[in-house]
Amino acid sequence: MKAKFIGTVVILIVGALALLGWFGYQSFTTGFSAKAEPNALEVLMARQVRYLAIPLEQRNKPNPVPVTPDVLQDGLAHFADHCATCHANDGSGQTPIGKNVYPKAPDMREAPTQTMSDGELFWVIHNGIRFTAMPAWGEGDPEQDLDSWKLVHFIRHLPKLTPQELETMKSLNPKSKHAADEEAAFDQFLQGDDSVAAPAESGHHH
Ligand code: HEC
């Protein structure tokens, strides 16, 4: 009995040391750069830990918002405004922030995201993901909850996004002050106001 117990403990300790050694070796070869790719084992473990951290009843929660064109439109606008800086309008994660945080923003059109349940997606949006760049968006306000459920519908729609929808999103993306100023100047110019230089010319001095 006692021997069996000691045997188990020894196996656990050896296993833990082997795992530590593995991670140690990985960080030795890649350094601590945020640009490094997590290895398959890390990804598997992180996903498993996250999965277990979500209470079962939350994971199985159905989306209370029926999907309609209006709901998708709301989700699209919200995503363009709040999520696309990291996740990109098309959900690919191909943005300067999304590519350079560790772990990277995933391509949400792919199976690992699309196979998550609605409840899981909602939970992630609502609570964020600890130790990553993914922030929490929920405030316990029922209105906000509905917004998050609409975003779940929109994430499901990402693999089918149309070019027109992408264009709409571009116009809804938050703009830097510089881009907004330039656009305002351009509008003024188009309306025949000569007091502002045409933006295309503003870099040149004749
Ligand atoms: C500051 C950058 C940032 C912003 C803004 C952001 N996210 Fe994320 N998000 C991330 C990162 C990084 C991950 C990956 C974390 C990981 O791998 O554990 C992630 C993961 C996710 C996931 C899980 C996908 C998966 O397969 O693991 C969902 C869903 C998600 N984000 C939705 C959203 C939504 C919806 C918004 C806007 C309301 C948003 N995110 C805003 C950085 C961001």
Boltz pocket constraint, residues with backbone or C-beta under 6 A from the ligand:
constraints:
  - pocket:
      binder: B
      contacts: [[A, 46], [A, 78], [A, 79], [A, 82], [A, 83], [A, 84], [A, 85], [A, 86], [A, 87], [A, 97], [A, 98], [A, 101], [A, 102], [A, 103], [A, 104], [A, 105], [A, 106], [A, 108], [A, 112], [A, 113], [A, 114], [A, 121], [A, 124], [A, 125], [A, 129], [A, 132], [A, 133], [A, 134], [A, 135], [A, 137], [A, 151], [A, 155]]
      max_distance: 6.0
